[in-house]
Amino acid sequence: MVTKEQYVVDETGKRTAVLVDVQYYHELVAALEEIEAIRTYDEAKASDDETISFNQATDEIEQQRQ
């Protein structure tokens, strides 16, 4: 996607913010969320923590709620 940024400047002309197209903003947020998920996955794989299945995890959470 080709973007044309617009900048908000203060009284001295220093850039203080940037305006981007809403669609481009949503794409950036999605990309950041994916990067965060990958980082979290990599950290989990590198740890020595015991792994459990998703179903087991949800079962344990439900049991704790009761």
PQR file of N, CA, C, O and H, with PARSE charges and radii, in Angstrom:
ATOM      1  N   MET A   1       0.851  -1.188   0.000 -0.4000 1.5000
ATOM      2  CA  MET A   1       0.000   0.000   0.000 -0.0000 2.0000
ATOM      3  C   MET A   1       0.890   1.242   0.000  0.5500 1.7000
ATOM      4  O   MET A   1       1.801   1.363   0.819 -0.5500 1.4000
ATOM      5  N   VAL A   2       0.624   2.139  -0.900 -0.4000 1.5000
ATOM      6  CA  VAL A   2       1.350   3.393  -0.949 -0.0000 2.0000
ATOM      7  C   VAL A   2       0.672   4.359   0.009  0.5500 1.7000
ATOM      8  O   VAL A   2      -0.541   4.563  -0.048 -0.5500 1.4000
ATOM      9  H   VAL A   2      -0.116   2.041  -1.565  0.4000 1.0000
ATOM     10  N   THR A   3       1.464   4.947   0.882 -0.4000 1.5000
ATOM     11  CA  THR A   3       0.885   5.870   1.851 -0.0000 2.0000
ATOM     12  C   THR A   3       1.464   7.258   1.666  0.5500 1.7000
ATOM     13  O   THR A   3       2.588   7.434   1.196 -0.5500 1.4000
ATOM     14  H   THR A   3       2.449   4.782   0.928  0.4000 1.0000
ATOM     15  N   LYS A   4       0.679   8.214   2.044 -0.4000 1.5000
ATOM     16  CA  LYS A   4       1.140   9.596   2.045 -0.0000 2.0000
ATOM     17  C   LYS A   4       0.882  10.115   3.446  0.5500 1.7000
ATOM     18  O   LYS A   4      -0.246  10.447   3.811 -0.5500 1.4000
ATOM     19  H   LYS A   4      -0.234   8.071   2.426  0.4000 1.0000
ATOM     20  N   GLU A   5       1.956  10.178   4.224 -0.4000 1.5000
ATOM     21  CA  GLU A   5       1.821  10.637   5.593 -0.0000 2.0000
ATOM     22  C   GLU A   5       1.659  12.148   5.644  0.5500 1.7000
ATOM     23  O   GLU A   5       2.175  12.884   4.803 -0.5500 1.4000
ATOM     24  H   GLU A   5       2.873   9.909   3.928  0.4000 1.0000
ATOM     25  N   GLN A   6       0.937  12.576   6.644 -0.4000 1.5000
ATOM     26  CA  GLN A   6       0.827  13.996   6.935 -0.0000 2.0000
ATOM     27  C   GLN A   6       1.312  14.174   8.362  0.5500 1.7000
ATOM     28  O   GLN A   6       1.047  13.336   9.224 -0.5500 1.4000
ATOM     29  H   GLN A   6       0.518  11.978   7.327  0.4000 1.0000
ATOM     30  N   TYR A   7       2.022  15.264   8.612 -0.4000 1.5000
ATOM     31  CA  TYR A   7       2.598  15.488   9.923 -0.0000 2.0000
ATOM     32  C   TYR A   7       1.921  16.644  10.634  0.5500 1.7000
ATOM     33  O   TYR A   7       1.527  17.633  10.018 -0.5500 1.4000
ATOM     34  H   TYR A   7       2.237  15.945   7.912  0.4000 1.0000
ATOM     35  N   VAL A   8       1.795  16.498  11.928 -0.4000 1.5000
ATOM     36  CA  VAL A   8       1.343  17.588  12.790 -0.0000 2.0000
ATOM     37  C   VAL A   8       2.610  18.201  13.360  0.5500 1.7000
ATOM     38  O   VAL A   8       3.482  17.490  13.859 -0.5500 1.4000
ATOM     39  H   VAL A   8       2.116  15.694  12.429  0.4000 1.0000
ATOM     40  N   VAL A   9       2.709  19.498  13.287 -0.4000 1.5000
ATOM     41  CA  VAL A   9       3.908  20.175  13.785 -0.0000 2.0000
ATOM     42  C   VAL A   9       3.541  21.162  14.879  0.5500 1.7000
ATOM     43  O   VAL A   9       2.431  21.692  14.922 -0.5500 1.4000
ATOM     44  H   VAL A   9       2.001  20.076  12.882  0.4000 1.0000
ATOM     45  N   ASP A  10       4.511  21.396  15.768 -0.4000 1.5000
ATOM     46  CA  ASP A  10       4.276  22.399  16.807 -0.0000 2.0000
ATOM     47  C   ASP A  10       4.619  23.778  16.275  0.5500 1.7000
ATOM     48  O   ASP A  10       4.918  23.941  15.092 -0.5500 1.4000
ATOM     49  H   ASP A  10       5.413  20.966  15.733  0.4000 1.0000
ATOM     50  N   GLU A  11       4.575  24.762  17.149 -0.4000 1.5000
ATOM     51  CA  GLU A  11       4.794  26.149  16.718 -0.0000 2.0000
ATOM     52  C   GLU A  11       6.202  26.395  16.201  0.5500 1.7000
ATOM     53  O   GLU A  11       6.438  27.398  15.526 -0.5500 1.4000
ATOM     54  H   GLU A  11       4.333  24.629  18.110  0.4000 1.0000
ATOM     55  N   THR A  12       7.145  25.505  16.500 -0.4000 1.5000
ATOM     56  CA  THR A  12       8.520  25.670  15.999 -0.0000 2.0000
ATOM     57  C   THR A  12       8.763  24.873  14.726  0.5500 1.7000
ATOM     58  O   THR A  12       9.854  24.919  14.158 -0.5500 1.4000
ATOM     59  H   THR A  12       6.953  24.691  17.048  0.4000 1.0000
ATOM     60  N   GLY A  13       7.748  24.145  14.281 -0.4000 1.5000
ATOM     61  CA  GLY A  13       7.885  23.335  13.079 -0.0000 2.0000
ATOM     62  C   GLY A  13       8.357  21.920  13.345  0.5500 1.7000
ATOM     63  O   GLY A  13       8.573  21.153  12.407 -0.5500 1.4000
ATOM     64  H   GLY A  13       6.862  24.108  14.742  0.4000 1.0000
ATOM     65  N   LYS A  14       8.522  21.561  14.618 -0.4000 1.5000
ATOM     66  CA  LYS A  14       8.949  20.211  14.976 -0.0000 2.0000
ATOM     67  C   LYS A  14       7.777  19.244  14.793  0.5500 1.7000
ATOM     68  O   LYS A  14       6.666  19.513  15.251 -0.5500 1.4000
ATOM     69  H   LYS A  14       8.346  22.184  15.380  0.4000 1.0000
ATOM     70  N   ARG A  15       8.028  18.130  14.128 -0.4000 1.5000
ATOM     71  CA  ARG A  15       6.988  17.117  13.933 -0.0000 2.0000
ATOM     72  C   ARG A  15       6.639  16.489  15.278  0.5500 1.7000
ATOM     73  O   ARG A  15       7.518  16.032  16.009 -0.5500 1.4000
ATOM     74  H   ARG A  15       8.930  17.911  13.756  0.4000 1.0000
ATOM     75  N   THR A  16       5.350  16.473  15.592 -0.4000 1.5000
ATOM     76  CA  THR A  16       4.901  15.920  16.874 -0.0000 2.0000
ATOM     77  C   THR A  16       3.965  14.732  16.715  0.5500 1.7000
ATOM     78  O   THR A  16       3.726  14.003  17.677 -0.5500 1.4000
ATOM     79  H   THR A  16       4.637  16.845  14.998  0.4000 1.0000
ATOM     80  N   ALA A  17       3.443  14.532  15.541 -0.4000 1.5000
ATOM     81  CA  ALA A  17       2.535  13.418  15.290 -0.0000 2.0000
ATOM     82  C   ALA A  17       2.473  13.176  13.789  0.5500 1.7000
ATOM     83  O   ALA A  17       2.899  14.003  12.983 -0.5500 1.4000
ATOM     84  H   ALA A  17       3.638  15.124  14.759  0.4000 1.0000
ATOM     85  N   VAL A  18       1.932  12.018  13.446 -0.4000 1.5000
ATOM     86  CA  VAL A  18       1.784  11.683  12.032 -0.0000 2.0000
ATOM     87  C   VAL A  18       0.360  11.200  11.796  0.5500 1.7000
ATOM     88  O   VAL A  18      -0.208  10.487  12.623 -0.5500 1.4000
ATOM     89  H   VAL A  18       1.586  11.347  14.101  0.4000 1.0000
ATOM     90  N   LEU A  19      -0.197  11.584  10.693 -0.4000 1.5000
ATOM     91  CA  LEU A  19      -1.530  11.145  10.287 -0.0000 2.0000
ATOM     92  C   LEU A  19      -1.359  10.154   9.136  0.5500 1.7000
ATOM     93  O   LEU A  19      -0.637  10.415   8.174 -0.5500 1.4000
ATOM     94  H   LEU A  19       0.264  12.163  10.021  0.4000 1.0000
ATOM     95  N   VAL A  20      -2.034   9.021   9.255 -0.4000 1.5000
ATOM     96  CA  VAL A  20      -1.994   8.027   8.181 -0.0000 2.0000
ATOM     97  C   VAL A  20      -3.417   7.608   7.852  0.5500 1.7000
ATOM     98  O   VAL A  20      -4.340   7.805   8.644 -0.5500 1.4000
ATOM     99  H   VAL A  20      -2.620   8.809  10.036  0.4000 1.0000
ATOM    100  N   ASP A  21      -3.574   7.036   6.685 -0.4000 1.5000
ATOM    101  CA  ASP A  21      -4.859   6.527   6.237 -0.0000 2.0000
ATOM    102  C   ASP A  21      -5.362   5.481   7.233  0.5500 1.7000
ATOM    103  O   ASP A  21      -4.565   4.701   7.753 -0.5500 1.4000
ATOM    104  H   ASP A  21      -2.825   6.876   6.042  0.4000 1.0000
ATOM    105  N   VAL A  22      -6.659   5.449   7.506 -0.4000 1.5000
ATOM    106  CA  VAL A  22      -7.241   4.527   8.478 -0.0000 2.0000
ATOM    107  C   VAL A  22      -6.951   3.076   8.097  0.5500 1.7000
ATOM    108  O   VAL A  22      -6.594   2.281   8.966 -0.5500 1.4000
ATOM    109  H   VAL A  22      -7.307   6.083   7.083  0.4000 1.0000
ATOM    110  N   GLN A  23      -7.091   2.718   6.846 -0.4000 1.5000
ATOM    111  CA  GLN A  23      -6.817   1.341   6.410 -0.0000 2.0000
ATOM    112  C   GLN A  23      -5.366   0.977   6.692  0.5500 1.7000
ATOM    113  O   GLN A  23      -5.084  -0.123   7.167 -0.5500 1.4000
ATOM    114  H   GLN A  23      -7.381   3.364   6.140  0.4000 1.0000
ATOM    115  N   TYR A  24      -4.451   1.886   6.405 -0.4000 1.5000
ATOM    116  CA  TYR A  24      -3.032   1.637   6.665 -0.0000 2.0000
ATOM    117  C   TYR A  24      -2.792   1.478   8.166  0.5500 1.7000
ATOM    118  O   TYR A  24      -2.007   0.622   8.576 -0.5500 1.4000
ATOM    119  H   TYR A  24      -4.680   2.779   6.020  0.4000 1.0000
ATOM    120  N   TYR A  25      -3.447   2.277   8.978 -0.4000 1.5000
ATOM    121  CA  TYR A  25      -3.337   2.161  10.431 -0.0000 2.0000
ATOM    122  C   TYR A  25      -3.767   0.770  10.887  0.5500 1.7000
ATOM    123  O   TYR A  25      -3.079   0.145  11.694 -0.5500 1.4000
ATOM    124  H   TYR A  25      -4.084   2.971   8.646  0.4000 1.0000
ATOM    125  N   HIS A  26      -4.895   0.279  10.380 -0.4000 1.5000
ATOM    126  CA  HIS A  26      -5.378  -1.050  10.757 -0.0000 2.0000
ATOM    127  C   HIS A  26      -4.394  -2.139  10.325  0.5500 1.7000
ATOM    128  O   HIS A  26      -4.206  -3.126  11.037 -0.5500 1.4000
ATOM    129  H   HIS A  26      -5.453   0.786   9.724  0.4000 1.0000
ATOM    130  N   GLU A  27      -3.774  -1.963   9.172 -0.4000 1.5000
ATOM    131  CA  GLU A  27      -2.764  -2.917   8.711 -0.0000 2.0000
ATOM    132  C   GLU A  27      -1.545  -2.902   9.638  0.5500 1.7000
ATOM    133  O   GLU A  27      -0.993  -3.958   9.949 -0.5500 1.4000
ATOM    134  H   GLU A  27      -3.927  -1.161   8.594  0.4000 1.0000
ATOM    135  N   LEU A  28      -1.129  -1.731  10.075 -0.4000 1.5000
ATOM    136  CA  LEU A  28      -0.011  -1.615  11.009 -0.0000 2.0000
ATOM    137  C   LEU A  28      -0.328  -2.295  12.332  0.5500 1.7000
ATOM    138  O   LEU A  28       0.506  -3.021  12.873 -0.5500 1.4000
ATOM    139  H   LEU A  28      -1.577  -0.874   9.823  0.4000 1.0000
ATOM    140  N   VAL A  29      -1.532  -2.066  12.859 -0.4000 1.5000
ATOM    141  CA  VAL A  29      -1.935  -2.684  14.127 -0.0000 2.0000
ATOM    142  C   VAL A  29      -1.949  -4.204  13.984  0.5500 1.7000
ATOM    143  O   VAL A  29      -1.468  -4.911  14.870 -0.5500 1.4000
ATOM    144  H   VAL A  29      -2.210  -1.477  12.420  0.4000 1.0000
ATOM    145  N   ALA A  30      -2.487  -4.708  12.893 -0.4000 1.5000
ATOM    146  CA  ALA A  30      -2.530  -6.153  12.674 -0.0000 2.0000
ATOM    147  C   ALA A  30      -1.117  -6.725  12.595  0.5500 1.7000
ATOM    148  O   ALA A  30      -0.846  -7.788  13.155 -0.5500 1.4000
ATOM    149  H   ALA A  30      -2.877  -4.133  12.174  0.4000 1.0000
ATOM    150  N   ALA A  31      -0.227  -6.035  11.911 -0.4000 1.5000
ATOM    151  CA  ALA A  31       1.152  -6.504  11.798 -0.0000 2.0000
ATOM    152  C   ALA A  31       1.837  -6.509  13.163  0.5500 1.7000
ATOM    153  O   ALA A  31       2.567  -7.446  13.486 -0.5500 1.4000
ATOM    154  H   ALA A  31      -0.448  -5.172  11.456  0.4000 1.0000
ATOM    155  N   LEU A  32       1.608  -5.476  13.961 -0.4000 1.5000
ATOM    156  CA  LEU A  32       2.189  -5.424  15.301 -0.0000 2.0000
ATOM    157  C   LEU A  32       1.659  -6.550  16.180  0.5500 1.7000
ATOM    158  O   LEU A  32       2.417  -7.151  16.942 -0.5500 1.4000
ATOM    159  H   LEU A  32       1.015  -4.715  13.699  0.4000 1.0000
ATOM    160  N   GLU A  33       0.369  -6.840  16.083 -0.4000 1.5000
ATOM    161  CA  GLU A  33      -0.216  -7.931  16.862 -0.0000 2.0000
ATOM    162  C   GLU A  33       0.387  -9.273  16.456  0.5500 1.7000
ATOM    163  O   GLU A  33       0.642 -10.125  17.307 -0.5500 1.4000
ATOM    164  H   GLU A  33      -0.248  -6.352  15.465  0.4000 1.0000
ATOM    165  N   GLU A  34       0.613  -9.457  15.170 -0.4000 1.5000
ATOM    166  CA  GLU A  34       1.212 -10.706  14.699 -0.0000 2.0000
ATOM    167  C   GLU A  34       2.651 -10.835  15.193  0.5500 1.7000
ATOM    168  O   GLU A  34       3.072 -11.910  15.620 -0.5500 1.4000
ATOM    169  H   GLU A  34       0.406  -8.765  14.478  0.4000 1.0000
ATOM    170  N   ILE A  35       3.397  -9.742  15.132 -0.4000 1.5000
ATOM    171  CA  ILE A  35       4.775  -9.754  15.627 -0.0000 2.0000
ATOM    172  C   ILE A  35       4.800 -10.082  17.115  0.5500 1.7000
ATOM    173  O   ILE A  35       5.654 -10.850  17.557 -0.5500 1.4000
ATOM    174  H   ILE A  35       3.055  -8.869  14.785  0.4000 1.0000
ATOM    175  N   GLU A  36       3.891  -9.520  17.890 -0.4000 1.5000
ATOM    176  CA  GLU A  36       3.817  -9.788  19.324 -0.0000 2.0000
ATOM    177  C   GLU A  36       3.483 -11.254  19.580  0.5500 1.7000
ATOM    178  O   GLU A  36       4.051 -11.866  20.484 -0.5500 1.4000
ATOM    179  H   GLU A  36       3.198  -8.896  17.530  0.4000 1.0000
ATOM    180  N   ALA A  37       2.576 -11.821  18.804 -0.4000 1.5000
ATOM    181  CA  ALA A  37       2.226 -13.230  18.959 -0.0000 2.0000
ATOM    182  C   ALA A  37       3.427 -14.122  18.643  0.5500 1.7000
ATOM    183  O   ALA A  37       3.662 -15.111  19.337 -0.5500 1.4000
ATOM    184  H   ALA A  37       2.114 -11.324  18.069  0.4000 1.0000
ATOM    185  N   ILE A  38       4.171 -13.786  17.622 -0.4000 1.5000
ATOM    186  CA  ILE A  38       5.368 -14.554  17.265 -0.0000 2.0000
ATOM    187  C   ILE A  38       6.411 -14.452  18.368  0.5500 1.7000
ATOM    188  O   ILE A  38       7.029 -15.452  18.734 -0.5500 1.4000
ATOM    189  H   ILE A  38       3.980 -12.983  17.059  0.4000 1.0000
ATOM    190  N   ARG A  39       6.609 -13.261  18.896 -0.4000 1.5000
ATOM    191  CA  ARG A  39       7.577 -13.054  19.976 -0.0000 2.0000
ATOM    192  C   ARG A  39       7.185 -13.867  21.206  0.5500 1.7000
ATOM    193  O   ARG A  39       8.033 -14.507  21.827 -0.5500 1.4000
ATOM    194  H   ARG A  39       6.107 -12.449  18.600  0.4000 1.0000
ATOM    195  N   THR A  40       5.905 -13.842  21.557 -0.4000 1.5000
ATOM    196  CA  THR A  40       5.419 -14.598  22.708 -0.0000 2.0000
ATOM    197  C   THR A  40       5.602 -16.094  22.484  0.5500 1.7000
ATOM    198  O   THR A  40       6.010 -16.813  23.397 -0.5500 1.4000
ATOM    199  H   THR A  40       5.216 -13.322  21.052  0.4000 1.0000
ATOM    200  N   TYR A  41       5.305 -16.564  21.288 -0.4000 1.5000
ATOM    201  CA  TYR A  41       5.488 -17.976  20.949 -0.0000 2.0000
ATOM    202  C   TYR A  41       6.957 -18.365  21.073  0.5500 1.7000
ATOM    203  O   TYR A  41       7.283 -19.398  21.658 -0.5500 1.4000
ATOM    204  H   TYR A  41       4.973 -15.980  20.547  0.4000 1.0000
ATOM    205  N   ASP A  42       7.841 -17.537  20.524 -0.4000 1.5000
ATOM    206  CA  ASP A  42       9.272 -17.830  20.595 -0.0000 2.0000
ATOM    207  C   ASP A  42       9.750 -17.893  22.040  0.5500 1.7000
ATOM    208  O   ASP A  42      10.547 -18.763  22.389 -0.5500 1.4000
ATOM    209  H   ASP A  42       7.576 -16.697  20.049  0.4000 1.0000
ATOM    210  N   GLU A  43       9.275 -16.983  22.881 -0.4000 1.5000
ATOM    211  CA  GLU A  43       9.655 -16.994  24.290 -0.0000 2.0000
ATOM    212  C   GLU A  43       9.149 -18.264  24.976  0.5500 1.7000
ATOM    213  O   GLU A  43       9.865 -18.868  25.774 -0.5500 1.4000
ATOM    214  H   GLU A  43       8.628 -16.276  22.598  0.4000 1.0000
ATOM    215  N   ALA A  44       7.938 -18.659  24.669 -0.4000 1.5000
ATOM    216  CA  ALA A  44       7.371 -19.867  25.274 -0.0000 2.0000
ATOM    217  C   ALA A  44       8.150 -21.104  24.838  0.5500 1.7000
ATOM    218  O   ALA A  44       8.433 -21.978  25.657 -0.5500 1.4000
ATOM    219  H   ALA A  44       7.357 -18.168  24.020  0.4000 1.0000
ATOM    220  N   LYS A  45       8.495 -21.184  23.562 -0.4000 1.5000
ATOM    221  CA  LYS A  45       9.256 -22.330  23.072 -0.0000 2.0000
ATOM    222  C   LYS A  45      10.640 -22.389  23.702  0.5500 1.7000
ATOM    223  O   LYS A  45      11.170 -23.479  23.922 -0.5500 1.4000
ATOM    224  H   LYS A  45       8.265 -20.474  22.896  0.4000 1.0000
ATOM    225  N   ALA A  46      11.234 -21.239  23.995 -0.4000 1.5000
ATOM    226  CA  ALA A  46      12.583 -21.197  24.553 -0.0000 2.0000
ATOM    227  C   ALA A  46      12.600 -21.491  26.055  0.5500 1.7000
ATOM    228  O   ALA A  46      13.656 -21.799  26.608 -0.5500 1.4000
ATOM    229  H   ALA A  46      10.804 -20.354  23.817  0.4000 1.0000
ATOM    230  N   SER A  47      11.457 -21.402  26.712 -0.4000 1.5000
ATOM    231  CA  SER A  47      11.413 -21.642  28.156 -0.0000 2.0000
ATOM    232  C   SER A  47      11.399 -23.136  28.442  0.5500 1.7000
ATOM    233  O   SER A  47      11.122 -23.954  27.565 -0.5500 1.4000
ATOM    234  H   SER A  47      10.600 -21.153  26.262  0.4000 1.0000
ATOM    235  N   ASP A  48      11.703 -23.466  29.676 -0.4000 1.5000
ATOM    236  CA  ASP A  48      11.669 -24.863  30.099 -0.0000 2.0000
ATOM    237  C   ASP A  48      10.350 -25.216  30.773  0.5500 1.7000
ATOM    238  O   ASP A  48      10.245 -26.253  31.427 -0.5500 1.4000
ATOM    239  H   ASP A  48      11.928 -22.802  30.389  0.4000 1.0000
ATOM    240  N   ASP A  49       9.353 -24.368  30.618 -0.4000 1.5000
ATOM    241  CA  ASP A  49       8.064 -24.596  31.249 -0.0000 2.0000
ATOM    242  C   ASP A  49       7.375 -25.827  30.663  0.5500 1.7000
ATOM    243  O   ASP A  49       7.548 -26.161  29.491 -0.5500 1.4000
ATOM    244  H   ASP A  49       9.438 -23.525  30.086  0.4000 1.0000
ATOM    245  N   GLU A  50       6.592 -26.488  31.512 -0.4000 1.5000
ATOM    246  CA  GLU A  50       5.798 -27.619  31.057 -0.0000 2.0000
ATOM    247  C   GLU A  50       4.729 -27.116  30.099  0.5500 1.7000
ATOM    248  O   GLU A  50       4.131 -26.065  30.330 -0.5500 1.4000
ATOM    249  H   GLU A  50       6.451 -26.216  32.464  0.4000 1.0000
ATOM    250  N   THR A  51       4.487 -27.851  29.040 -0.4000 1.5000
ATOM    251  CA  THR A  51       3.441 -27.462  28.094 -0.0000 2.0000
ATOM    252  C   THR A  51       2.215 -28.331  28.311  0.5500 1.7000
ATOM    253  O   THR A  51       2.316 -29.505  28.668 -0.5500 1.4000
ATOM    254  H   THR A  51       4.973 -28.705  28.852  0.4000 1.0000
ATOM    255  N   ILE A  52       1.057 -27.727  28.085 -0.4000 1.5000
ATOM    256  CA  ILE A  52      -0.209 -28.452  28.154 -0.0000 2.0000
ATOM    257  C   ILE A  52      -1.045 -28.054  26.953  0.5500 1.7000
ATOM    258  O   ILE A  52      -0.814 -27.011  26.341 -0.5500 1.4000
ATOM    259  H   ILE A  52       0.976 -26.774  27.795  0.4000 1.0000
ATOM    260  N   SER A  53      -2.003 -28.878  26.622 -0.4000 1.5000
ATOM    261  CA  SER A  53      -2.852 -28.580  25.474 -0.0000 2.0000
ATOM    262  C   SER A  53      -3.804 -27.425  25.806  0.5500 1.7000
ATOM    263  O   SER A  53      -4.048 -27.115  26.973 -0.5500 1.4000
ATOM    264  H   SER A  53      -2.191 -29.725  27.119  0.4000 1.0000
ATOM    265  N   PHE A  54      -4.324 -26.811  24.772 -0.4000 1.5000
ATOM    266  CA  PHE A  54      -5.286 -25.731  24.955 -0.0000 2.0000
ATOM    267  C   PHE A  54      -6.504 -26.226  25.716  0.5500 1.7000
ATOM    268  O   PHE A  54      -7.000 -25.552  26.618 -0.5500 1.4000
ATOM    269  H   PHE A  54      -4.126 -27.062  23.824  0.4000 1.0000
ATOM    270  N   ASN A  55      -6.982 -27.411  25.346 -0.4000 1.5000
ATOM    271  CA  ASN A  55      -8.168 -27.969  26.012 -0.0000 2.0000
ATOM    272  C   ASN A  55      -7.912 -28.200  27.496  0.5500 1.7000
ATOM    273  O   ASN A  55      -8.770 -27.910  28.329 -0.5500 1.4000
ATOM    274  H   ASN A  55      -6.578 -27.959  24.613  0.4000 1.0000
ATOM    275  N   GLN A  56      -6.741 -28.718  27.824 -0.4000 1.5000
ATOM    276  CA  GLN A  56      -6.409 -28.930  29.230 -0.0000 2.0000
ATOM    277  C   GLN A  56      -6.345 -27.597  29.971  0.5500 1.7000
ATOM    278  O   GLN A  56      -6.809 -27.490  31.107 -0.5500 1.4000
ATOM    279  H   GLN A  56      -6.044 -28.953  27.147  0.4000 1.0000
ATOM    280  N   ALA A  57      -5.774 -26.590  29.329 -0.4000 1.5000
ATOM    281  CA  ALA A  57      -5.675 -25.275  29.960 -0.0000 2.0000
ATOM    282  C   ALA A  57      -7.060 -24.697  30.228  0.5500 1.7000
ATOM    283  O   ALA A  57      -7.316 -24.175  31.314 -0.5500 1.4000
ATOM    284  H   ALA A  57      -5.397 -26.677  28.407  0.4000 1.0000
ATOM    285  N   THR A  58      -7.951 -24.785  29.249 -0.4000 1.5000
ATOM    286  CA  THR A  58      -9.298 -24.238  29.458 -0.0000 2.0000
ATOM    287  C   THR A  58     -10.058 -25.038  30.508  0.5500 1.7000
ATOM    288  O   THR A  58     -10.833 -24.473  31.280 -0.5500 1.4000
ATOM    289  H   THR A  58      -7.744 -25.208  28.367  0.4000 1.0000
ATOM    290  N   ASP A  59      -9.841 -26.349  30.540 -0.4000 1.5000
ATOM    291  CA  ASP A  59     -10.478 -27.176  31.580 -0.0000 2.0000
ATOM    292  C   ASP A  59     -10.016 -26.751  32.967  0.5500 1.7000
ATOM    293  O   ASP A  59     -10.828 -26.620  33.883 -0.5500 1.4000
ATOM    294  H   ASP A  59      -9.212 -26.809  29.913  0.4000 1.0000
ATOM    295  N   GLU A  60      -8.728 -26.538  33.123 -0.4000 1.5000
ATOM    296  CA  GLU A  60      -8.183 -26.126  34.418 -0.0000 2.0000
ATOM    297  C   GLU A  60      -8.715 -24.750  34.832  0.5500 1.7000
ATOM    298  O   GLU A  60      -9.022 -24.527  36.004 -0.5500 1.4000
ATOM    299  H   GLU A  60      -8.068 -26.644  32.379  0.4000 1.0000
ATOM    300  N   ILE A  61      -8.821 -23.851  33.888 -0.4000 1.5000
ATOM    301  CA  ILE A  61      -9.351 -22.508  34.190 -0.0000 2.0000
ATOM    302  C   ILE A  61     -10.800 -22.611  34.629  0.5500 1.7000
ATOM    303  O   ILE A  61     -11.207 -21.966  35.595 -0.5500 1.4000
ATOM    304  H   ILE A  61      -8.573 -24.032  32.936  0.4000 1.0000
ATOM    305  N   GLU A  62     -11.583 -23.425  33.922 -0.4000 1.5000
ATOM    306  CA  GLU A  62     -12.995 -23.597  34.296 -0.0000 2.0000
ATOM    307  C   GLU A  62     -13.131 -24.216  35.679  0.5500 1.7000
ATOM    308  O   GLU A  62     -14.014 -23.830  36.445 -0.5500 1.4000
ATOM    309  H   GLU A  62     -11.252 -23.950  33.137  0.4000 1.0000
ATOM    310  N   GLN A  63     -12.270 -25.168  36.005 -0.4000 1.5000
ATOM    311  CA  GLN A  63     -12.313 -25.780  37.339 -0.0000 2.0000
ATOM    312  C   GLN A  63     -11.998 -24.769  38.437  0.5500 1.7000
ATOM    313  O   GLN A  63     -12.592 -24.810  39.515 -0.5500 1.4000
ATOM    314  H   GLN A  63     -11.553 -25.481  35.382  0.4000 1.0000
ATOM    315  N   GLN A  64     -11.059 -23.860  38.158 -0.4000 1.5000
ATOM    316  CA  GLN A  64     -10.680 -22.841  39.141 -0.0000 2.0000
ATOM    317  C   GLN A  64     -11.802 -21.830  39.347  0.5500 1.7000
ATOM    318  O   GLN A  64     -11.904 -21.236  40.420 -0.5500 1.4000
ATOM    319  H   GLN A  64     -10.577 -23.827  37.283  0.4000 1.0000
ATOM    320  N   ARG A  65     -12.630 -21.630  38.355 -0.4000 1.5000
ATOM    321  CA  ARG A  65     -13.737 -20.666  38.457 -0.0000 2.0000
ATOM    322  C   ARG A  65     -14.863 -21.190  39.330  0.5500 1.7000
ATOM    323  O   ARG A  65     -15.659 -20.407  39.851 -0.5500 1.4000
ATOM    324  H   ARG A  65     -12.547 -22.113  37.483  0.4000 1.0000
ATOM    325  N   GLN A  66     -14.940 -22.493  39.495 -0.4000 1.5000
ATOM    326  CA  GLN A  66     -16.058 -23.086  40.245 -0.0000 2.0000
ATOM    327  C   GLN A  66     -15.815 -23.051  41.722  0.5500 1.7000
ATOM    328  O   GLN A  66     -16.655 -23.510  42.497 -0.5500 1.4000
ATOM    329  H   GLN A  66     -14.294 -23.128  39.071  0.4000 1.0000
TER
END
